[in-house]
Amino acid sequence: MMKDLVWKNRSYRRFYEDVPIDCPTLRGLVDLARLSASAANKQPLRYMLSYTKEKNALIFPTLAWAAYLTDWRGPSAGERPSAYIVVLADTGVSTNFNWDAGICSQSILLGAVEQGLGGCIIASVNKPNLKKALDIPDQYEIVFVLALGKPKEEVVIEPVPSNGDIKYWRDTDETHHVPKRSLEDLIIG
């Protein structure tokens, strides 16, 4: 069961924007993060939820999408996320939050997949603009933005080719291909 969730948990970048995600669903996903491990149990992460068109419109222009797809500027209208979770670090609690952010974001995305949703962890964020747009207090540092929605694209995992190129790419049908190293390449000794 867990392997199925991990297998389906891809970095989706195109969504059925008209399929809403409500506040209780987002709160349930954050609750999974709340229950996740935290370094020294400090629990420094906070979450800003967005599920309205108005708030989503403030977030979207601050994000950069899919660096390897140099001719693609991100999802077009109608294919944008229907919700976001802005992952924040309360620097008054701890400035050591990177492990927590990864663990909690993965918990949220696995929970989303379990509900037939998908998402993408976006670290390429214009943080000053987003902070201003959402009026985020100075004690909070933006870590990631999790884009969420019902996936509108197929993502295929395939072996890394013999030339070692790990860059993801899209074919003419817009199928997103993601090369993954083999298990044998990862285990040493």
Secondary structure, 3 states (H helix, E strand, C coil): CHHHHHHHCCECCCECCCCCCCHHHHHHHHHHHHCCCCHHHCCCEEEEEECCHHHHHHHHHHECCCCCCCCCCCCCCCCCCCEEEEEEEECCCCCCCHHHHHHHHHHHHHHHHHCCCEEEEECCECHHHHHHHCCCCCCEEEEEEEEEECECCCEEEEECCCCCCCCCEECCCCCEEEEECCHHHHCCC
